[in-house]
């Protein structure tokens, strides 16, 4: 058993309490490799922002669970060496089984998500409660989910979206004992969040659902998944240098900023990081086809990620300076 406290990590409880009071959201950034982690930590040190490092089941398989724990330890050492005190949580994103959540808790995660949203309501409650009972023994916080987001990202795939029913949230939170809740109000996983016809604009988030959820469970921490904005700049760069991303659209940043001033305490951003990294790598390959040193294309990609994460902290989730 490796406690997250030994690594210098924190759970999300106090993070979300401060975010709720300060009218901002804590950014939750997914990482799969060293360059992504370096960029996240650098950006958050420079903007003095709390951060949640997210690892999906797929990322855990890709990077190796033992290596991930040591990468988190290294990140905390970098923060300490920089003289920073930004709070950092290590979170399992979209855990789909009790066993996976237990494994992550035992390897040093400070927060886990159990996603039972595809199950019947009663089964979702039972699964979430089981994870909560185990996690709370070790002061690990748990995120649950009600409602289903459409789209594909990593190993999460749903063809259709089902908005969260506000009348269910109160019962779910009470019966499961969960610490935070991901709801579906119109965000979506992946780079193809919305299929727009020429001249159409992205549909607005369902703030009416969010407001009703807030009314029913006042002061409770809400999470938004699939909240990348699918930046046009990166899509254009990818397509310019041989990519084929067509009709992509994400969540407008002004809508995310509005959500961050509500009960939404955590905003998940993954696809934007993938797009920024891919755009810069494609640019290097296209403009310097003789290049074969990974540092010469992963380095620029990492620098672009730092720039993007700083922008998110300062202008989207509002977490900059909120240590």
C-alpha positions in Angstrom: 0.0 0.0 0.0 1.4 3.4 -1.1 -0.3 6.4 0.5 -0.6 9.5 -1.7 0.3 11.5 1.4 3.8 10.0 1.2 4.1 11.4 -2.3 3.1 14.9 -1.2 -0.2 14.8 -3.0 -3.6 15.9 -1.7 -7.1 14.7 -2.2 -9.7 17.0 -3.9 -11.8 17.9 -0.8 -10.1 21.2 0.2 -9.3 22.0 -3.4 -13.0 22.0 -4.3 -14.0 23.9 -1.2 -11.7 26.7 -2.1 -12.8 26.6 -5.7 -16.4 26.9 -4.8 -15.7 29.9 -2.5 -13.4 31.5 -5.1 -15.7 31.1 -8.1 -13.2 29.1 -10.2 -12.6 25.5 -11.2 -9.6 23.3 -10.7 -8.1 22.2 -14.0 -7.9 18.4 -14.5 -5.4 17.6 -17.2 -4.8 14.1 -18.6 -1.3 12.9 -19.2 0.2 9.8 -20.8 3.9 10.6 -21.0 6.7 12.7 -19.6 6.4 15.7 -21.9 2.7 16.1 -21.1 3.4 15.9 -17.3 6.3 18.3 -17.6 4.1 20.8 -19.4 1.2 20.6 -16.9 3.5 21.0 -13.9 5.5 23.9 -15.5 2.3 25.8 -16.5 0.7 25.4 -13.1 3.9 26.4 -11.2 4.2 29.5 -13.4 0.5 30.5 -13.0 0.3 29.4 -9.3 -2.6 27.1 -10.0 -3.8 24.0 -8.2 -4.0 21.0 -10.5 -5.5 17.6 -10.9 -3.3 15.2 -12.8 -5.6 12.7 -14.5 -4.7 9.2 -15.6 -7.2 7.1 -17.5 -7.3 3.3 -17.5 -5.8 3.4 -21.0 -3.0 5.7 -19.9 -2.2 3.5 -17.0 -1.8 0.5 -19.3 0.3 2.6 -21.7 2.7 4.2 -19.2 2.8 1.4 -16.6 1.3 1.9 -13.2 4.6 1.7 -11.4 6.2 4.2 -13.6 3.2 6.6 -13.2 3.6 6.6 -9.5 7.3 7.6 -9.7 6.4 10.2 -12.4 4.0 11.7 -9.9 6.8 11.6 -7.2 9.1 13.4 -9.6 6.5 16.0 -10.4 6.2 16.8 -6.7 10.0 17.1 -6.3 10.1 19.5 -9.2 7.4 21.6 -7.5 9.3 21.6 -4.2 12.6 22.5 -5.9 10.9 25.4 -7.6 9.9 26.7 -4.2 6.2 26.3 -5.1 3.4 25.0 -2.9 0.7 24.3 -5.5 -1.7 21.6 -4.4 -1.7 18.5 -6.7 -4.1 15.6 -6.8 -3.5 12.4 -8.8 -6.8 11.2 -10.1 -8.1 8.1 -11.9 -10.3 9.2 -14.8 -13.2 7.1 -15.8 -12.5 4.1 -13.7 -15.0 1.4 -14.7 -14.5 -1.3 -12.0 -14.2 -1.5 -8.3 -11.0 -3.5 -8.7 -9.3 -0.8 -10.8 -10.2 1.9 -8.3 -8.7 -0.2 -5.4 -5.5 -0.8 -7.4 -5.1 2.9 -8.0 -5.7 3.8 -4.4 -3.2 1.3 -3.3 -0.6 2.7 -5.7 -0.8 6.2 -4.5 -3.8 7.9 -6.2 -5.4 10.6 -4.0 -8.7 10.6 -5.9 -10.6 8.2 -8.1 -13.6 8.3 -10.4 -15.9 5.4 -10.6 -18.0 5.8 -13.8 -21.2 3.7 -13.4 -23.2 6.1 -15.7 -23.8 3.4 -18.2 -25.5 1.2 -15.6 -29.0 1.4 -14.2 -29.4 4.0 -11.5 -29.6 1.5 -8.7 -26.5 -0.4 -9.9 -24.6 2.9 -10.4 -25.4 3.8 -6.8 -24.3 0.4 -5.5 -21.0 0.4 -7.4 -20.2 4.0 -6.4 -21.0 3.3 -2.8 -18.7 0.3 -2.7 -15.8 2.3 -4.1 -16.6 5.2 -1.6 -16.5 2.9 1.4 -13.1 1.6 0.4 -11.6 4.9 -0.6 -12.7 6.8 2.4 -10.8 4.4 4.7 -7.7 5.9 3.2 -9.0 9.5 2.9 -9.2 9.2 -0.9 -11.9 11.2 -2.5 -14.3 9.7 -5.1 -16.0 11.2 -8.1 -19.2 9.6 -9.5 -21.2 10.3 -12.7 -24.8 10.7 -13.6 -25.8 11.1 -17.3 -23.8 9.9 -20.3 -21.5 12.0 -22.5 -21.4 11.2 -26.2 -18.1 11.0 -28.1 -14.9 9.0 -28.0 -11.8 9.7 -25.9 -9.3 7.1 -24.9 -11.4 4.0 -23.8 -14.5 6.0 -23.2 -17.1 5.7 -26.0 -20.8 6.5 -26.2 -22.8 7.1 -29.4 -25.5 9.2 -27.7 -25.6 11.7 -24.9 -28.1 11.5 -22.1 -28.5 14.6 -20.0 -28.3 14.3 -16.2 -31.8 14.2 -14.6 -31.6 16.7 -11.8 -34.3 14.8 -9.8 -31.9 11.9 -9.4 -28.8 13.7 -8.1 -30.0 14.3 -4.6 -30.8 10.6 -4.1 -27.6 9.5 -5.8 -25.3 11.7 -3.7 -27.1 10.8 -0.5 -27.0 7.0 -1.1 -23.6 6.7 -2.6 -21.7 9.1 -0.3 -19.7 10.4 -3.3 -17.5 13.5 -2.9 -18.1 15.0 -6.3 -20.4 14.4 -9.2 -19.8 14.6 -13.0 -23.0 15.6 -14.8 -24.0 15.8 -18.5 -25.1 19.2 -19.6 -23.9 19.2 -23.2 -20.2 18.6 -23.2 -18.8 15.7 -25.1 -15.6 13.5 -25.2 -13.1 13.8 -28.1 -12.3 16.3 -30.8 -15.6 15.8 -32.6 -17.9 17.1 -29.9 -20.6 18.5 -32.2 -21.6 17.7 -35.8 -22.3 21.1 -37.2 -23.7 21.9 -40.6 -22.4 25.0 -42.5 -23.5 28.1 -40.7 -24.5 26.4 -37.5 -23.0 27.3 -34.1 -22.2 25.1 -31.2 -25.3 24.6 -29.0 -25.0 26.2 -25.6 -24.4 24.2 -22.5 -27.6 23.3 -20.5 -27.1 25.8 -17.7 -30.7 25.2 -16.7 -29.8 21.7 -15.7 -26.8 22.8 -13.8 -28.8 25.5 -11.9 -31.4 22.9 -11.0 -28.7 20.5 -9.8 -27.2 23.3 -7.7 -30.6 24.0 -6.2 -31.1 20.4 -5.2 -27.6 19.8 -3.8 -26.4 23.3 -2.8 -22.7 23.5 -2.1 -21.9 20.2 -3.6 -18.9 19.8 -6.0 -19.8 19.4 -9.7 -17.5 18.1 -12.4 -17.6 18.8 -16.2 -16.0 16.1 -18.5 -15.3 16.6 -22.2 -14.6 20.3 -21.8 -11.9 20.8 -24.4 -12.6 23.7 -26.8 -11.0 22.0 -29.8 -8.9 25.1 -30.6 -9.3 26.1 -34.3 -5.6 27.2 -34.4 -4.4 23.6 -33.7 -7.0 22.0 -36.0 -5.9 24.3 -38.8 -2.2 23.5 -38.2 -2.8 19.8 -38.1 -4.8 20.0 -41.4 -2.2 22.3 -43.0 0.5 19.7 -42.4 -1.3 16.6 -43.6 -3.9 15.9 -41.0 -7.6 15.2 -41.7 -9.7 16.7 -38.9 -12.9 18.0 -40.5 -15.9 19.7 -39.0 -14.5 19.6 -35.5 -16.0 21.8 -32.8 -15.6 22.0 -29.0 -17.1 23.8 -26.0 -16.7 27.6 -26.3 -14.3 29.0 -23.7 -16.7 31.7 -22.5 -19.2 29.0 -21.6 -16.6 27.1 -19.6 -15.6 30.3 -17.8 -19.3 30.8 -16.9 -19.6 27.2 -15.6 -16.5 27.7 -13.5 -18.2 30.5 -11.5 -20.9 28.1 -10.4 -20.8 24.8 -8.5 -18.5 23.4 -11.1 -15.2 22.9 -9.2 -13.4 20.6 -11.7 -13.1 20.9 -15.5 -11.6 18.1 -17.5 -9.4 18.9 -20.5 -7.7 16.2 -22.5 -8.4 16.6 -26.3 -7.0 20.1 -26.4 -3.7 18.8 -25.1 -3.6 16.1 -27.7 -4.4 18.6 -30.5 -1.7 21.0 -29.4 0.9 18.3 -29.2 0.0 16.8 -32.6 -0.1 20.1 -34.3 3.5 21.0 -33.3 4.9 17.6 -34.1 3.3 17.6 -37.5 4.7 21.1 -38.1 8.2 20.0 -37.3 8.0 16.9 -39.5 6.6 18.9 -42.4 9.0 21.8 -42.2 12.1 19.8 -41.3 11.7 16.3 -42.8 15.3 15.3 -42.0 14.6 15.6 -38.3 14.8 12.3 -36.4 15.7 13.4 -32.8 12.6 13.0 -30.6 13.7 15.9 -28.5 13.5 18.2 -31.5 9.8 17.5 -32.1 8.6 16.6 -28.6 10.3 19.7 -27.2 8.3 22.2 -29.3 5.2 20.2 -28.5 5.9 20.4 -24.8 6.5 24.2 -25.1 3.1 24.6 -26.9 1.4 22.6 -24.2 2.8 24.9 -21.5 1.4 27.9 -23.4 -2.0 26.3 -23.8 -2.3 25.1 -20.1 -1.3 28.6 -18.9 -4.1 30.1 -21.1 -6.6 27.6 -19.7 -5.6 28.4 -16.1 -5.7 32.2 -16.6 -8.6 32.7 -18.9 -10.9 29.6 -18.9 -11.0 27.8 -15.5 -9.8 30.9 -13.6 -7.5 28.9 -11.3 -4.4 31.1 -11.8 -3.1 32.6 -8.5 -5.5 30.4 -6.4 -2.9 28.5 -4.4 
